[in-house]
Amino acid sequence: MTQPNPDYAGRQYPPGDAAAVTADAIRAFATATGAANELHHRTDAARAAGYRDIVATPTFLVSLAQQAEAAYINDPDAGVDFSRVVHSDESFDLARPIVAGDVLTPQLTVESVKSVGPHAMISTRVDFTDADGAHAASVRSSLVVRGEEN
């Protein structure tokens, strides 16, 4: 069985494709996660609160972050067997609210790859910049790649 390549620690991938954040995607994610606040569903409520359009929940970025992380997971030299991956933690750091109409570009960094017994612990960070090149948010993920126990 292949173990994740520890040489990938510190590797930064090139920026990914820019993604437009749509009102429909925000509403669908809010509905799926039970986020009932009207700011996530109604443009008029968001505008009345001072936003230009509906506001994404902080966890909305998980779907965009996972798309960016696929560059690492699918890199054959990285040695990550996705069938053995368990997601252990996720954190979100928003520089500002993400709203419909934003165009975000992700950049993935593999922060660490550590062996823990037969397992590997991987930490990634996806930084998002907006259309003006300003930092909008970061998503950190921790993954465990289960090894085989003897």
N, CA, C and O of each residue as an XYZ file, in Angstrom:
600
protein
N       0.849     -1.182      0.000
C       0.000      0.000      0.000
C       0.894      1.246      0.000
O       1.932      1.275      0.662
N       0.497      2.231     -0.720
C       1.240      3.482     -0.822
C       0.863      4.411      0.323
O      -0.310      4.536      0.674
N       1.865      5.058      0.896
C       1.635      6.085      1.912
C       1.737      7.457      1.248
O       2.454      7.601      0.258
N       1.040      8.464      1.767
C       1.178      9.816      1.217
C       2.636     10.274      1.247
O       3.358     10.042      2.216
N       3.041     10.915      0.186
C       4.415     11.379      0.013
C       4.686     12.571      0.933
O       4.083     13.631      0.758
N       5.592     12.413      1.917
C       5.868     13.516      2.849
C       6.541     14.716      2.180
O       6.539     15.817      2.731
N       7.118     14.503      0.991
C       7.765     15.608      0.275
C       6.764     16.642     -0.229
O       7.156     17.720     -0.677
N       5.478     16.320     -0.159
C       4.456     17.271     -0.609
C       4.158     18.342      0.437
O       3.497     19.335      0.134
N       4.634     18.152      1.650
C       4.435     19.163      2.690
C       5.045     20.482      2.231
O       6.208     20.525      1.830
N       4.272     21.545      2.289
C       4.723     22.860      1.852
C       4.473     23.148      0.382
O       4.686     24.273     -0.071
N       4.031     22.160     -0.363
C       3.793     22.357     -1.804
C       2.591     23.255     -2.033
O       1.530     23.064     -1.438
N       2.772     24.232     -2.896
C       1.680     25.118     -3.289
C       1.368     24.842     -4.752
O       2.246     24.890     -5.614
N       0.118     24.557     -5.008
C      -0.325     24.304     -6.383
C      -0.628     25.635     -7.066
O      -0.902     26.630     -6.395
N      -0.579     25.658     -8.389
C      -0.954     26.888     -9.102
C      -2.412     27.240     -8.808
O      -3.203     26.358     -8.472
N      -2.773     28.506     -8.929
C      -4.176     28.882     -8.709
C      -5.106     28.053     -9.594
O      -4.792     27.749    -10.745
N      -6.249     27.702     -9.029
C      -7.250     26.955     -9.780
C      -8.106     27.893    -10.612
O      -7.887     29.103    -10.646
N      -9.072     27.310    -11.274
C      -9.988     28.098    -12.092
C     -10.877     28.962    -11.216
O     -11.330     28.531    -10.156
N     -11.119     30.172    -11.663
C     -12.028     31.073    -10.958
C     -13.440     30.496    -11.020
O     -13.852     29.931    -12.033
N     -14.167     30.648     -9.924
C     -15.541     30.145     -9.854
C     -16.470     31.281     -9.459
O     -16.209     32.017     -8.506
N     -17.558     31.409    -10.208
C     -18.571     32.407     -9.875
C     -19.476     31.840     -8.795
O     -19.964     30.716     -8.912
N     -19.698     32.610     -7.755
C     -20.611     32.232     -6.675
C     -21.993     32.708     -7.081
O     -22.219     33.904     -7.266
N     -22.915     31.769     -7.218
C     -24.259     32.134     -7.675
C     -25.258     32.112     -6.518
O     -25.075     31.410     -5.523
N     -26.299     32.889     -6.678
C     -27.371     32.908     -5.682
C     -28.014     31.531     -5.571
O     -28.330     31.083     -4.469
N     -28.208     30.861     -6.696
C     -28.817     29.526     -6.661
C     -27.954     28.549     -5.871
O     -28.482     27.742     -5.107
N     -26.627     28.610     -6.044
C     -25.737     27.707     -5.310
C     -25.772     28.013     -3.814
O     -25.773     27.098     -2.991
N     -25.798     29.294     -3.466
C     -25.875     29.677     -2.044
C     -27.181     29.177     -1.436
O     -27.180     28.589     -0.354
N     -28.293     29.407     -2.127
C     -29.591     28.960     -1.609
C     -29.634     27.440     -1.454
O     -30.106     26.924     -0.441
N     -29.141     26.734     -2.461
C     -29.166     25.266     -2.407
C     -28.330     24.746     -1.240
O     -28.748     23.820     -0.544
N     -27.155     25.333     -1.021
C     -26.304     24.895      0.084
C     -26.962     25.232      1.417
O     -26.953     24.419      2.341
N     -27.527     26.422      1.518
C     -28.200     26.827      2.765
C     -29.368     25.901      3.068
O     -29.565     25.501      4.215
N     -30.129     25.565      2.061
C     -31.264     24.659      2.251
C     -30.778     23.273      2.680
O     -31.327     22.678      3.608
N     -29.754     22.768      2.007
C     -29.230     21.430      2.317
C     -28.656     21.342      3.725
O     -28.695     20.281      4.349
N     -28.131     22.441      4.222
C     -27.512     22.429      5.557
C     -28.429     22.984      6.645
O     -28.025     23.081      7.804
N     -29.655     23.348      6.283
C     -30.614     23.827      7.275
C     -30.374     25.255      7.735
O     -30.866     25.654      8.790
N     -29.625     26.032      6.957
C     -29.377     27.439      7.306
C     -30.583     28.265      6.865
O     -30.739     28.567      5.682
N     -31.425     28.623      7.819
C     -32.700     29.263      7.503
C     -32.651     30.783      7.477
O     -33.632     31.416      7.087
N     -31.532     31.388      7.882
C     -31.456     32.842      7.921
C     -31.805     33.408      6.545
O     -31.295     32.945      5.524
N     -32.674     34.407      6.530
C     -33.139     34.968      5.253
C     -32.016     35.589      4.425
O     -32.162     35.728      3.211
N     -30.901     35.964      5.050
C     -29.767     36.523      4.295
C     -29.196     35.517      3.299
O     -28.571     35.906      2.312
N     -29.411     34.211      3.556
C     -28.911     33.152      2.671
C     -29.916     32.784      1.582
O     -29.619     31.968      0.709
N     -31.103     33.383      1.635
C     -32.173     32.971      0.719
C     -32.812     34.115     -0.056
O     -33.252     33.926     -1.191
N     -32.867     35.292      0.541
C     -33.638     36.390     -0.064
C     -32.738     37.586     -0.368
O     -32.103     38.150      0.523
N     -32.701     37.954     -1.636
C     -31.902     39.095     -2.061
C     -32.367     40.379     -1.386
O     -31.541     41.192     -0.972
N     -33.673     40.571     -1.271
C     -34.165     41.808     -0.666
C     -33.725     41.921      0.799
O     -33.382     43.012      1.255
N     -33.733     40.825      1.525
C     -33.299     40.848      2.927
C     -31.794     41.135      3.021
O     -31.352     41.892      3.885
N     -31.018     40.524      2.126
C     -29.569     40.762      2.129
C     -29.263     42.218      1.795
O     -28.412     42.835      2.436
N     -29.936     42.761      0.818
C     -29.708     44.167      0.445
C     -30.138     45.113      1.557
O     -29.481     46.125      1.801
N     -31.230     44.792      2.229
C     -31.684     45.623      3.346
C     -30.670     45.611      4.488
O     -30.584     46.561      5.267
N     -29.902     44.519      4.576
C     -28.875     44.402      5.622
C     -27.534     44.987      5.168
O     -26.557     44.952      5.917
N     -27.484     45.527      3.935
C     -26.267     46.189      3.461
C     -25.380     45.374      2.543
O     -24.281     45.812      2.203
N     -25.829     44.197      2.134
C     -25.056     43.365      1.211
C     -25.549     43.588     -0.216
O     -26.699     43.980     -0.418
N     -24.701     43.346     -1.194
C     -25.134     43.558     -2.572
C     -26.003     42.414     -3.092
O     -26.725     42.585     -4.074
N     -25.941     41.241     -2.437
C     -26.769     40.094     -2.819
C     -26.776     39.113     -1.654
O     -26.234     39.411     -0.590
N     -27.391     37.937     -1.849
C     -27.497     37.003     -0.736
C     -26.105     36.554     -0.281
O     -25.151     36.529     -1.058
N     -26.028     36.204      0.993
C     -24.764     35.915      1.661
C     -24.617     34.408      1.846
O     -25.545     33.732      2.291
N     -23.450     33.897      1.502
C     -23.164     32.474      1.696
C     -22.882     32.186      3.163
O     -22.340     33.030      3.876
N     -23.248     31.005      3.602
C     -22.820     30.567      4.927
C     -21.308     30.369      4.870
O     -20.781     30.100      3.790
N     -20.595     30.490      5.973
C     -19.146     30.274      5.939
C     -18.762     28.903      5.394
O     -17.749     28.761      4.709
N     -19.579     27.890      5.702
C     -19.247     26.534      5.254
C     -19.517     26.305      3.771
O     -19.140     25.264      3.233
N     -20.157     27.251      3.106
C     -20.410     27.147      1.663
C     -19.115     26.887      0.894
O     -19.118     26.187     -0.118
N     -18.028     27.444      1.370
C     -16.757     27.333      0.657
C     -16.189     25.924      0.636
O     -15.239     25.660     -0.100
N     -16.743     25.015      1.421
C     -16.219     23.650      1.446
C     -16.269     23.015      0.062
O     -15.340     22.306     -0.323
N     -17.328     23.257     -0.684
C     -17.436     22.636     -2.012
C     -16.372     23.172     -2.961
O     -15.807     22.413     -3.748
N     -16.096     24.464     -2.896
C     -15.055     25.042     -3.745
C     -13.670     24.596     -3.290
O     -12.786     24.367     -4.115
N     -13.483     24.474     -1.990
C     -12.185     24.032     -1.461
C     -11.907     22.593     -1.867
O     -10.779     22.260     -2.231
N     -12.915     21.742     -1.810
C     -12.710     20.342     -2.187
C     -12.380     20.205     -3.665
O     -11.617     19.317     -4.045
N     -12.935     21.058     -4.494
C     -12.573     21.033     -5.916
C     -11.090     21.363     -6.077
O     -10.397     20.739     -6.881
N     -10.607     22.333     -5.320
C      -9.191     22.703     -5.386
C      -8.307     21.591     -4.832
O      -7.242     21.315     -5.384
N      -8.741     20.949     -3.744
C      -7.965     19.870     -3.129
C      -7.840     18.663     -4.043
O      -6.927     17.853     -3.874
N      -8.733     18.530     -4.999
C      -8.681     17.400     -5.933
C      -7.365     17.371     -6.709
O      -6.903     16.297     -7.094
N      -6.760     18.529     -6.943
C      -5.468     18.560     -7.643
C      -4.425     17.748     -6.873
O      -3.607     17.056     -7.478
N      -4.454     17.829     -5.560
C      -3.530     17.076     -4.711
C      -3.956     15.614     -4.593
O      -3.154     14.704     -4.805
N      -5.214     15.402     -4.257
C      -5.714     14.041     -4.055
C      -5.524     13.192     -5.310
O      -5.190     12.011     -5.217
N      -5.736     13.787     -6.476
C      -5.636     13.050     -7.742
C      -4.231     13.023     -8.332
O      -4.021     12.422     -9.386
N      -3.273     13.659     -7.677
C      -1.886     13.658     -8.137
C      -1.287     12.295     -7.803
O      -1.104     11.986     -6.625
N      -0.976     11.467     -8.809
C      -0.509     10.108     -8.511
C       0.779     10.074     -7.684
O       0.990      9.127     -6.927
N       1.630     11.070     -7.812
C       2.872     11.094     -7.052
C       2.663     11.497     -5.590
O       3.565     11.332     -4.769
N       1.480     12.026     -5.262
C       1.194     12.408     -3.879
C       0.968     11.184     -3.000
O       1.183     11.243     -1.789
N       0.537     10.076     -3.599
C       0.370      8.831     -2.853
C      -0.837      8.786     -1.940
O      -0.828      8.047     -0.955
N      -1.871      9.547     -2.233
C      -3.068      9.562     -1.383
C      -4.095      8.595     -1.966
O      -4.590      8.794     -3.076
N      -4.410      7.546     -1.206
C      -5.456      6.597     -1.592
C      -6.767      7.121     -1.015
O      -7.045      6.947      0.172
N      -7.567      7.761     -1.861
C      -8.780      8.429     -1.379
C      -9.760      7.453     -0.729
O     -10.562      7.856      0.113
N      -9.706      6.187     -1.106
C     -10.612      5.208     -0.491
C     -10.283      4.988      0.986
O     -11.072      4.388      1.716
N      -9.126      5.468      1.424
C      -8.703      5.311      2.817
C      -8.744      6.636      3.589
O      -8.282      6.705      4.728
N      -9.292      7.680      2.974
C      -9.308      9.008      3.592
C     -10.520      9.171      4.500
O     -11.645      8.824      4.142
N     -10.257      9.710      5.683
C     -11.303     10.102      6.627
C     -11.094     11.587      6.900
O      -9.995     12.018      7.252
N     -12.144     12.350      6.735
C     -12.066     13.786      6.974
C     -12.123     14.013      8.472
O     -13.054     13.552      9.132
N     -11.133     14.722      9.025
C     -11.120     14.865     10.480
C     -11.465     16.269     10.969
O     -11.958     16.417     12.087
N     -11.222     17.300     10.167
C     -11.486     18.657     10.649
C     -11.547     19.623      9.481
O     -10.937     19.395      8.436
N     -12.284     20.690      9.667
C     -12.397     21.757      8.661
C     -12.562     23.064      9.417
O     -13.301     23.130     10.399
N     -11.875     24.102      8.962
C     -12.075     25.420      9.562
C     -12.122     26.468      8.461
O     -11.542     26.301      7.388
N     -12.826     27.547      8.758
C     -13.083     28.597      7.780
C     -12.671     29.930      8.364
O     -13.045     30.260      9.489
N     -11.907     30.697      7.610
C     -11.468     32.030      8.024
C     -11.865     32.988      6.907
O     -11.241     33.013      5.847
N     -12.903     33.771      7.156
C     -13.393     34.703      6.142
C     -12.861     36.097      6.402
O     -12.989     36.631      7.504
N     -12.262     36.681      5.374
C     -11.821     38.073      5.460
C     -13.009     39.009      5.314
O     -12.985     40.149      5.778
N     -14.047     38.506      4.661
C     -15.275     39.261      4.457
C     -16.364     38.271      4.075
O     -16.057     37.138      3.706
N     -17.636     38.673      4.157
C     -18.697     37.758      3.731
C     -18.580     37.438      2.235
O     -18.203     38.286      1.426
N     -18.908     36.215      1.903
C     -18.965     35.788      0.505
C     -20.407     35.962      0.055
O     -21.328     35.468      0.705
N     -20.604     36.661     -1.055
C     -21.953     36.945     -1.543
C     -22.095     36.520     -2.994
O     -21.111     36.369     -3.719
N     -23.347     36.330     -3.400
C     -23.629     35.990     -4.795
C     -23.022     37.070     -5.688
O     -23.120     38.262     -5.397
N     -22.402     36.639     -6.763
C     -21.737     37.562     -7.686
C     -20.233     37.586     -7.500
O     -19.510     38.035     -8.389
N     -19.744     37.107     -6.351
C     -18.295     37.021     -6.166
C     -17.714     36.028     -7.161
O     -18.346     35.030     -7.508
N     -16.512     36.314     -7.610
C     -15.741     35.377     -8.429
C     -14.476     35.088     -7.629
O     -13.665     35.979     -7.375
N     -14.326     33.826     -7.239
C     -13.242     33.438     -6.345
C     -12.263     32.497     -7.032
O     -12.658     31.569     -7.738
N     -10.988     32.755     -6.812
C      -9.934     31.905     -7.350
C      -9.240     31.203     -6.185
O      -8.748     31.859     -5.267
N      -9.202     29.859     -6.221
C      -8.585     29.115     -5.132
C      -7.102     28.840     -5.396
O      -6.674     28.694     -6.541
N      -6.337     28.774     -4.314
C      -4.950     28.306     -4.407
C      -4.712     27.359     -3.240
O      -4.892     27.715     -2.076
N      -4.306     26.151     -3.583
C      -4.116     25.076     -2.619
C      -2.679     25.009     -2.139
O      -1.739     25.078     -2.931
N      -2.521     24.871     -0.816
C      -1.226     24.594     -0.203
C      -1.379     23.343      0.650
O      -2.306     23.247      1.454
N      -0.476     22.390      0.480
C      -0.411     21.234      1.363
C       0.464     21.676      2.530
O       1.681     21.793      2.387
N      -0.146     21.919      3.668
C       0.601     22.467      4.802
C       1.478     21.428      5.482
O       2.612     21.724      5.858
N       0.960     20.201      5.646
C       1.769     19.181      6.306
C       1.313     17.791      5.900
O       0.153     17.565      5.556
N       2.273     16.861      5.951
C       2.024     15.436      5.729
C       2.856     14.718      6.788
O       4.086     14.746      6.743
N       2.179     14.076      7.743
C       2.882     13.445      8.853
C       2.431     12.006      9.018
O       1.251     11.691      8.865
N       3.375     11.142      9.329
C       3.050      9.757      9.665
C       2.731      9.674     11.143
O       3.439     10.235     11.979
N       1.653      8.964     11.455
C       1.253      8.726     12.833
C       0.956      7.227     12.922
O      -0.145      6.779     12.603
N       1.945      6.473     13.354
C       1.804      5.022     13.324
C       1.614      4.585     11.880
O       2.359      5.014     10.999
N       0.624      3.736     11.629
C       0.397      3.283     10.247
C      -0.395      4.292      9.409
O      -0.610      4.080      8.215
N      -0.822      5.376     10.030
C      -1.683      6.346      9.358
C      -0.887      7.591      8.950
O       0.248      7.795      9.381
N      -1.510      8.403      8.119
C      -0.919      9.694      7.745
C      -1.933     10.787      8.046
O      -3.133     10.619      7.831
N      -1.436     11.898      8.543
C      -2.252     13.085      8.805
C      -1.835     14.147      7.792
O      -0.652     14.467      7.671
N      -2.801     14.684      7.075
C      -2.539     15.689      6.042
C      -3.342     16.935      6.379
O      -4.529     16.855      6.693
N      -2.688     18.080      6.310
C      -3.370     19.364      6.482
C      -3.211     20.161      5.193
O      -2.111     20.296      4.659
N      -4.332     20.684      4.706
C      -4.308     21.528      3.510
C      -4.942     22.868      3.835
O      -5.708     22.999      4.790
N      -4.605     23.857      3.022
C      -5.239     25.176      3.121
C      -5.549     25.634      1.701
O      -4.701     25.556      0.812
N      -6.758     26.106      1.504
C      -7.138     26.703      0.227
C      -7.435     28.172      0.509
O      -8.342     28.503      1.273
N      -6.653     29.044     -0.120
C      -6.856     30.486     -0.004
C      -7.635     30.954     -1.224
O      -7.332     30.582     -2.358
N      -8.646     31.778     -0.967
C      -9.483     32.315     -2.039
C      -9.226     33.806     -2.196
O      -9.247     34.561     -1.224
N      -8.985     34.216     -3.430
C      -8.902     35.643     -3.746
C     -10.097     36.012     -4.602
O     -10.635     35.183     -5.336
N     -10.507     37.269     -4.497
C     -11.649     37.720     -5.286
C     -11.181     38.286     -6.625
O      -9.991     38.248     -6.938
N     -12.106     38.802     -7.399
C     -11.798     39.300     -8.750
C     -10.804     40.459     -8.727
O     -10.134     40.717     -9.727
N     -10.704     41.156     -7.600
C      -9.737     42.252     -7.467
C      -8.381     41.779     -6.960
O      -7.457     42.577     -6.802
N      -8.265     40.458     -6.703
C      -7.015     39.903     -6.196
C      -6.872     39.993     -4.688
O      -5.819     39.656     -4.147
N      -7.921     40.445     -3.998
C      -7.878     40.570     -2.532
C      -8.213     39.228     -1.883
O      -9.036     38.464     -2.388
N      -7.559     38.959     -0.754
C      -7.846     37.749      0.011
C      -9.289     37.811      0.515
O      -9.691     38.786      1.150
N     -10.065     36.759      0.225
C     -11.458     36.704      0.651
C     -11.687     35.697      1.773
O     -12.500     35.935      2.666
N     -10.970     34.568      1.730
C     -11.200     33.522      2.726
C     -10.132     32.449      2.611
O      -9.425     32.344      1.608
N     -10.038     31.656      3.672
C      -9.187     30.461      3.673
C      -9.981     29.318      4.287
O     -10.756     29.509      5.225
N      -9.771     28.126      3.738
C     -10.386     26.913      4.274
C      -9.255     25.934      4.572
O      -8.459     25.596      3.696
N      -9.201     25.486      5.828
C      -8.203     24.488      6.232
C      -8.904     23.149      6.436
O      -9.976     23.074      7.037
N      -8.279     22.104      5.925
C      -8.811     20.751      6.073
C      -7.756     19.850      6.670
O      -6.569     19.972      6.369
N      -8.201     18.949      7.515
C      -7.328     17.906      8.058
C      -7.892     16.566      7.625
O      -9.078     16.287      7.800
N      -7.035     15.753      7.064
C      -7.429     14.436      6.569
C      -6.579     13.375      7.243
O      -5.399     13.593      7.521
N      -7.180     12.237      7.499
C      -6.445     11.071      7.960
C      -6.498     10.056      6.834
O      -7.574      9.737      6.328
N      -5.342      9.550      6.444
C      -5.283      8.465      5.471
C      -4.972      7.205      6.292
O      -3.867      7.020      6.801
N      -5.971      6.371      6.393
C      -5.824      5.161      7.210
C      -4.799      4.215      6.599
O      -4.855      3.888      5.414
N      -3.868      3.788      7.431
C      -2.904      2.776      7.018
C      -3.430      1.413      7.428
O      -4.488      1.289      8.046
N      -2.678      0.415      7.076
C      -3.060     -0.944      7.475
C      -2.440     -1.269      8.807
O      -1.240     -1.077      9.005
N      -3.240     -1.756      9.715
C      -2.762     -2.154     11.038
C      -2.184     -3.561     10.913
O      -2.704     -4.396     10.172
N      -1.111     -3.808     11.642
C      -0.511     -5.153     11.629
C      -1.139     -6.043     12.663
O      -0.757     -7.206     12.791
